């Protein structure tokens, strides 16, 4: 039987599903807004509760990858000794965005404020390589 879904969450999962033993994933982590600007693109990535030191952004083969690690949760137990439900995720999040081979790490500007990582990425046309003639030398 199919149940209605809002924002990727099943309305009836708590009533009919095995929500007490189900493993929670980081679904919905690193929600990102991408806005086109005059000179490029602006990415705003939600990283609430993540320290600046725990965020890494790198560029390889035209892909910008943002990784964040959070360790807010601990294995401490409540007064009665166990959790009934845990929804906070602890671990590493990662997302990749294709920005093109012409963009370098020096072109990208990043700032982190109030749990939001903002990346300014310029628009760059790919550099077209001229075809090279590959002449084979003939001996004799």
N, C-alpha and C positions, 0 to 999 in steps of 0.2 A: 504494500500500500504506500502510495506517495503522499507525503505531507508538504504543505506550503513551506517555502524557504524565504527568509528575509536576510539579506546581506550575508548569504552563505551559511547561515545558522538555521538549523531545523527548529521550528517552534515547539515541536513535541519531543525533542530529544531527551529532555529531562524527565518527561512523564513516561515515555515508552522505551527509551533506549537504555543501554547499559552504561549510563554516564558515570557511575561510581567507580567502575573499573577501567573505563576507556582511557587510553593514553591520549593526552592533550598534545597537540602539535602547535607550532608557532604560526598557525594560520592567521593572517591579518597582520603579521609583524612587518615592520618596515614599509608602512603605507607611504606611497610616493605620489606627489603631484608634479607633473611635468608641464611647464609653461614655456611657450615660444615667445622670445623677446626679439627686438630689432636685430641684435647682433648674435643671437644664439638661443640657448635653452637654459632654463632654470629648473633644477630639481630640488624639491623640498621633501626630505625624508624624515618621517616621524621616528624618533629614537628616544622615547621617554624613559627616564631613569638610567640612561647609559652615560657613563663618564666620557669626556673627550678623549682620554687616554686609551679607552677601550674601542675606539673607532679607527678603522684603517680603510683607506681608499687607494686603489692602485689601478694602473692602466697598462693593459697588455693586449697586443694584437687588435687594437681598436675597441676593446671592451673595457669599460669602467666598472670595476667591482668594488662594492662597499660592503665591508664586514663589520659587525658589531658584536661584542661579547658582553653579556650581562650576568651578574652573579648576585642579584638582589636576594634571591631566594636562598634559604639555607635549609638544611634538613632538620632544623629545630622542630620539635613537636609542640602542640598546644597543651593546655592544662590536662586534658584527658589522655594525651599520648598519641593521637593520630588525627590526620586531616580527613574530613569527609569529602572535600573537593578542593583541588588546586588548579587555578587557571593561569597563574603567573608563570611565565616561561623563563627558565634559566638555561643559558647556553649561548650558542653562536648563531647569528643571523647573517645571511648573505644575499645580495642581489647584484645582478650584472645588467649593464645597459650598453648597447652598441653606440659608440660615439663617432666612429670612423677612424680610419688609419691616419688621417692628416692631423688629428688633434694630439697634442703632446701633453705630458703632465704639467708643464709650465703654463699651458694655456688655461687650465682649469683652476678656478678660484673656489675655495671652500671655507665655510664658516659654520660654527656650531653655537646655537644660542637657544636656551629654554627648551631643550629636548628636540630641536629640529636642526638637521644638517642641511645646509643650503649649498648647492653646487652650481656655479655659473660655467657653462660650457659654450665656447664660441662655435659659430657655424663656420666650417672650413670646407672648401671644395677639395675633393681628392686631387692630388698631384698626378697628372697624367704623364706617364713615361713615354718618351718617344720610342718607337720600335727601333731596335738595334739590328743592323745587318750582321749576320754571323757568317762571315766568309771563311771558307775552308781553304787553306793554303795548299797549292798543288806543287809537289816537288818534281824535279826532273828537267 
